[in-house]
């Protein structure tokens, strides 16, 4: 089950709502509280501190260190949306660790490595030019980084997805941004 959807399902459940009112009387959830909650509902492979921090960053849009109700509602809407651009924007924020509005090779490599890690044997089922995380990242930057600045903006990813949906899927970007 996708980590983002697991968060939504847990937090919108009636029990979680009542529990949240008791646990978080200020109305916000800080990073430590989010980590504690996330470990209760995320699949085991996603319970790493790094993954949970990235998920927290996606919810904490203003990077205040608290997820308020408005941020939570917006994140729920985006990650459960049927609109691919909304999902892409939400997942982009989860990968943008430094919050600078772009993704560098390290940030993309993290996501690609997760795909390989959770799909054992993938390297033998794909074309040689995309059979390692590093090769996939090189291909992503070659095709998506239109201004060749060494970073990817959300807009570059959205435009590539619209222009070349097959290429988007071939590079595994659908697995990173649309699941």
RAMO-V875926 format. One record per residue. N is the residue number from 0. RES is the residue in one letter. PSI is psi in whole degrees, -180 to 180 (NA if undefined). OMEGA is omega in degrees with one decimal (none if undefined). NEAR is the number of other ideal C-beta (glycine too) atoms within 8 Angstrom. Layout:
N,RES,PSI,OMEGA,NEAR / N,RES,PSI,OMEGA,NEAR
//
This chain:
0,X,138,-179.2,5 / 1,X,136,-177.7,6 / 2,X,-41,-179.0,11 / 3,X,-44,179.8,12 / 4,X,-34,177.9,10 / 5,X,-39,177.6,13 / 6,X,-49,-178.5,14 / 7,X,-50,-177.9,11 / 8,X,-42,-179.6,9 / 9,X,-49,-173.3,11 / 10,X,-24,179.5,12 / 11,X,-6,177.5,8 / 12,X,151,-176.4,8 / 13,X,-43,179.4,5 / 14,X,-43,-180.0,6 / 15,X,-37,179.7,10 / 16,X,-46,179.1,10 / 17,X,-41,179.1,8 / 18,X,-40,-179.5,8 / 19,X,-40,178.9,10 / 20,X,-37,179.0,8 / 21,X,-43,-176.0,7 / 22,X,-31,-173.0,7 / 23,X,68,-176.1,10 / 24,X,-21,178.7,6 / 25,X,-13,179.2,4 / 26,X,-6,179.0,6 / 27,X,160,178.4,9 / 28,X,123,177.7,10 / 29,X,176,-174.8,9 / 30,X,-44,-178.6,9 / 31,X,-45,178.6,6 / 32,X,-40,179.1,10 / 33,X,-43,179.3,14 / 34,X,-43,179.8,12 / 35,X,-45,179.9,8 / 36,X,-44,-175.5,11 / 37,X,-36,-179.6,13 / 38,X,-18,179.0,9 / 39,X,-21,-174.0,7 / 40,X,-13,179.1,9 / 41,X,150,173.4,13 / 42,X,151,-173.2,8 / 43,X,-43,-177.0,5 / 44,X,-15,179.9,6 / 45,X,9,-177.8,10 / 46,X,20,178.7,10 / 47,X,151,179.0,6 / 48,X,-40,-178.5,6 / 49,X,-46,-179.8,7 / 50,X,-45,-178.7,12 / 51,X,-39,176.3,15 / 52,X,-41,179.2,11 / 53,X,-39,177.7,12 / 54,X,-43,177.7,14 / 55,X,-44,179.7,13 / 56,X,-35,178.8,13 / 57,X,-36,179.0,13 / 58,X,-39,-175.2,12 / 59,X,75,-172.1,13 / 60,X,-39,-177.1,8 / 61,X,1,178.3,5 / 62,X,39,179.7,7 / 63,X,-11,-175.9,6 / 64,X,2,177.7,6 / 65,X,141,172.0,8 / 66,X,111,177.9,12 / 67,X,175,-175.1,9 / 68,X,-43,-179.2,7 / 69,X,-44,178.3,6 / 70,X,-42,179.5,12 / 71,X,-46,-179.7,12 / 72,X,-44,179.1,8 / 73,X,-45,179.5,9 / 74,X,-42,177.9,13 / 75,X,-45,-179.0,11 / 76,X,-46,-176.7,9 / 77,X,-45,-174.0,11 / 78,X,-17,177.2,14 / 79,X,6,-178.4,7 / 80,X,151,173.0,9 / 81,X,-3,-179.7,2 / 82,X,114,-176.4,6 / 83,X,-37,-179.6,7 / 84,X,-37,178.6,8 / 85,X,-46,178.6,10 / 86,X,-43,179.8,13 / 87,X,-46,-179.5,14 / 88,X,-40,179.0,11 / 89,X,-49,-179.2,14 / 90,X,-34,176.2,14 / 91,X,-46,179.6,12 / 92,X,-35,-179.6,10 / 93,X,-27,179.4,11 / 94,X,-23,-177.3,13 / 95,X,75,-173.7,13 / 96,X,-44,-176.8,8 / 97,X,-4,175.3,4 / 98,X,24,-177.3,7 / 99,X,2,177.1,5 / 100,X,6,176.2,6 / 101,X,161,179.5,8 / 102,X,128,175.3,10 / 103,X,-180,-176.8,8 / 104,X,-38,-179.2,8 / 105,X,-41,-179.6,6 / 106,X,-39,177.4,11 / 107,X,-41,-179.2,15 / 108,X,-39,178.2,11 / 109,X,-49,-177.5,11 / 110,X,-41,-179.2,10 / 111,X,-40,177.7,14 / 112,X,-37,176.7,9 / 113,X,-41,179.4,9 / 114,X,-46,179.4,13 / 115,X,-40,-178.4,11 / 116,X,-40,-176.0,7 / 117,X,4,176.4,6 / 118,X,72,-177.9,7 / 119,X,136,179.8,3 / 120,X,1,-178.4,6 / 121,X,-38,-177.8,10 / 122,X,-22,178.9,8 / 123,X,-10,-176.6,6 / 124,X,1,-178.5,5 / 125,X,168,-179.4,7 / 126,X,151,-177.9,5 / 127,X,-31,-178.4,4 / 128,X,-8,177.3,6 / 129,X,35,-175.4,12 / 130,X,9,171.4,10 / 131,X,155,177.7,8 / 132,X,-40,-178.5,10 / 133,X,-41,178.0,7 / 134,X,-39,178.7,10 / 135,X,-46,179.6,12 / 136,X,-43,177.8,12 / 137,X,-43,178.7,8 / 138,X,-42,179.3,11 / 139,X,-49,-178.6,14 / 140,X,-36,178.9,12 / 141,X,-36,-175.1,7 / 142,X,-30,-171.4,10 / 143,X,-33,-175.4,11 / 144,X,78,-171.5,13 / 145,X,-30,-179.7,6 / 146,X,4,176.5,5 / 147,X,41,178.8,5 / 148,X,3,177.7,5 / 149,X,8,175.7,7 / 150,X,159,177.2,8 / 151,X,130,173.4,12 / 152,X,162,176.8,9 / 153,X,-39,-179.0,10 / 154,X,-39,177.2,6 / 155,X,-41,179.3,12 / 156,X,-42,178.9,14 / 157,X,-46,-179.0,11 / 158,X,-41,178.3,9 / 159,X,-41,179.8,13 / 160,X,-41,-179.3,14 / 161,X,-40,-175.8,6 / 162,X,-38,-173.6,5 / 163,X,72,-178.1,8 / 164,X,-35,178.8,7 / 165,X,-43,177.5,6 / 166,X,-38,177.5,9 / 167,X,-47,179.0,11 / 168,X,-42,-178.7,9 / 169,X,-39,-178.7,7 / 170,X,1,178.7,11 / 171,X,9,-179.0,11 / 172,X,-28,176.6,14 / 173,X,-35,179.5,9 / 174,X,-30,179.1,8 / 175,X,-47,-167.5,13 / 176,X,-16,-171.9,12 / 177,X,12,179.5,10 / 178,X,NA,none,6
//
